[in-house]
Amino acid sequence: MTSLEVRGVDVFYGDRRIIKDFTFRSKKGEFIGIIGPNGSGKTTLLKTMGRLLKPHVGVVLIDQTDIFSIGHKEFAKQVAAVAQDTTIDFDFKAIDIVLMGRNPHLGRLQMETVEDEKIARDAMEMTGSLDLMDRSINSLSGGERQRVIIARALAQQPRILLLDEPTSHLDINYQIETMELLKHLSNEGLIVIAAIHDLNLAAQYCDRLIMLRSGEAIAIGEPEEVLKAERIKEAFRCDVVVKRHPLTNVYYVAPLPKQNRSRPETGVRVHLICGGGSGASIMHELHDEGFRVSAGVLNMLDTDYEVAKVLGIETVVDAPFSPISEESYQANLRMMEQTNAVVIAPVAFGHGNVKNLDACQTVLEAGKCVYILQRSLDPDNDFTDGIAGDKLSTLIERGAVVIENIREMVDALLAPKTQ
Ligand SMILES: Nc1ncnc2c1ncn2[C@@H]1O[C@H](COP(=O)(O)OP(=O)(O)OP(=O)(O)O)[C@@H](O)[C@H]1O
């Protein structure tokens, strides 16, 4: 069974220590993604595993053998690498480039056999590049060339495949095809290790991720263990929301815009009734307009809760997927009482959160402005057999204002008061 182990490795360029005490062991048939910001050492680490750089400290082992003690040809049968830069100096035909992948398997001066040609064609077929076989390599687009180079690595029939940003020049269709191909190859038993910039592609396809920052592995594990918002912020200096995608059931990372407000604080406070992502864009807009925003009652792990956290918005929260407790209800009511207005986002109401509308009624009757976004009245958002719809109608009867968009409320709240 093939294994690749990196043990306590330090790699230097000159006197700069780039990779710092890196240890990792892959299992057979794993698809490993190396992620990390620019300059974090992804390429350097791949080059170290591919024997292009020698560690100053530590060793890289294939099946317990130091890679520097393996013969050149034997190593090429074990490991194929696809570099980030796929430009080729000589103008060979694509098929000839792919056939070069067979070199480690040929004897000295031995020509490729029919079998070698078949392997090369199959590799081109797998990477969707067979129709390019007679084109000269330098006439191909970056993406086409990338697929040919991956085909060459496959023609090598390695047990370990190292790829530096294999999807960087590919359009979305070929990105997915390439990741699916790599996943398929790993399922067949190949160890695939790739530096990947796109965190979502990495999350979707890789079995494990290595997150690097300044040459150190700050996390190694399954995507959902590694891709924590705080860790991504630490490594990439960027705020993100990490959620499980409802369709694919895979974790995905959505970057959030920088938090600088475009307008100064207005001193006006708005409370948002939202949930399930219905309030995310409203929070951004109100926050950006200089309002002091609060939200609740939300459930922990809800998208709106995550967005509120990032924007520093005050919230009242309950445990995930649980109905509003009396304690949270009261806390939310007190928070609403401190604000100038309450706005109801087009949130789906179920029996768990419909109490938020009771709180709206209490503050409305106490004289607070309550705004309801028109889309909130869509019966498709009502999962309470009409209870939420009735409560919304009562709010409107008692003076809540229905608005088409949040701009109308912003303008109303910022309009100069007439005496
Ligand atoms: N040949 C070299 N000589 C000196 N320093 C180098 C060399 N190659 C890379 N470096 C430095 O080593 C560090 C890690 O670079 P590396 O290319 O491994 O990062 P990376 O994570 O792959 O970056 P990117 O995402 O931009 O491709 C960087 O600071 C880089 O400037």
The ligand as an SDF file (V2000), in Angstrom:
LIG
                    3D

 31 33  0  0  0  0  0  0  0  0999 V2000
   13.0050   30.3610   -5.7670 N   0  0  0  0  0  0  0  0  0  0  0  0
   12.7520   31.0850   -4.6720 C   0  0  0  0  0  0  0  0  0  0  0  0
   13.7090   31.8020   -4.0670 N   0  0  0  0  0  0  0  0  0  0  0  0
   13.4770   32.5300   -2.9590 C   0  0  0  0  0  0  0  0  0  0  0  0
   12.2740   32.6050   -2.3540 N   0  0  0  0  0  0  0  0  0  0  0  0
   11.2590   31.9250   -2.9160 C   0  0  0  0  0  0  0  0  0  0  0  0
   11.4430   31.1260   -4.0970 C   0  0  0  0  0  0  0  0  0  0  0  0
   10.2520   30.5600   -4.4240 N   0  0  0  0  0  0  0  0  0  0  0  0
    9.3700   30.9900   -3.4880 C   0  0  0  0  0  0  0  0  0  0  0  0
    9.9720   31.7940   -2.5950 N   0  0  0  0  0  0  0  0  0  0  0  0
    9.3270   32.4230   -1.4140 C   0  0  0  0  0  0  0  0  0  0  0  0
    8.8480   31.3880   -0.5710 O   0  0  0  0  0  0  0  0  0  0  0  0
    7.5900   31.7570    0.0070 C   0  0  0  0  0  0  0  0  0  0  0  0
    6.5810   30.6710   -0.3000 C   0  0  0  0  0  0  0  0  0  0  0  0
    6.3540   30.6470   -1.7100 O   0  0  0  0  0  0  0  0  0  0  0  0
    5.4360   29.5790   -2.3980 P   0  0  0  0  0  0  0  0  0  0  0  0
    5.5140   29.8050   -3.8740 O   0  0  0  0  0  0  0  0  0  0  0  0
    5.7540   28.2390   -1.8850 O   0  0  0  0  0  0  0  0  0  0  0  0
    4.0060   30.0290   -1.8390 O   0  0  0  0  0  0  0  0  0  0  0  0
    2.5590   29.6440   -2.3730 P   0  0  0  0  0  0  0  0  0  0  0  0
    1.7290   29.4060   -1.1610 O   0  0  0  0  0  0  0  0  0  0  0  0
    2.6350   28.5500   -3.3660 O   0  0  0  0  0  0  0  0  0  0  0  0
    2.1250   31.0050   -3.0670 O   0  0  0  0  0  0  0  0  0  0  0  0
    1.0430   31.2990   -4.2310 P   0  0  0  0  0  0  0  0  0  0  0  0
   -0.2930   31.0490   -3.6550 O   0  0  0  0  0  0  0  0  0  0  0  0
    1.2660   32.7550   -4.4910 O   0  0  0  0  0  0  0  0  0  0  0  0
    1.3720   30.4290   -5.3890 O   0  0  0  0  0  0  0  0  0  0  0  0
    7.2420   33.1130   -0.5700 C   0  0  0  0  0  0  0  0  0  0  0  0
    7.5880   34.1040    0.3540 O   0  0  0  0  0  0  0  0  0  0  0  0
    8.1070   33.2180   -1.8080 C   0  0  0  0  0  0  0  0  0  0  0  0
    8.4340   34.5590   -2.0840 O   0  0  0  0  0  0  0  0  0  0  0  0
  1  2  1  0
  2  3  1  0
  2  7  2  0
  3  4  2  0
  4  5  1  0
  5  6  2  0
  6  7  1  0
  6 10  1  0
  7  8  1  0
  8  9  2  0
  9 10  1  0
 10 11  1  0
 11 12  1  0
 11 30  1  0
 12 13  1  0
 13 14  1  0
 13 28  1  0
 14 15  1  0
 15 16  1  0
 16 17  2  0
 16 18  1  0
 16 19  1  0
 19 20  1  0
 20 21  2  0
 20 22  1  0
 20 23  1  0
 23 24  1  0
 24 25  2  0
 24 26  1  0
 24 27  1  0
 28 29  1  0
 28 30  1  0
 30 31  1  0
M  END
$$$$
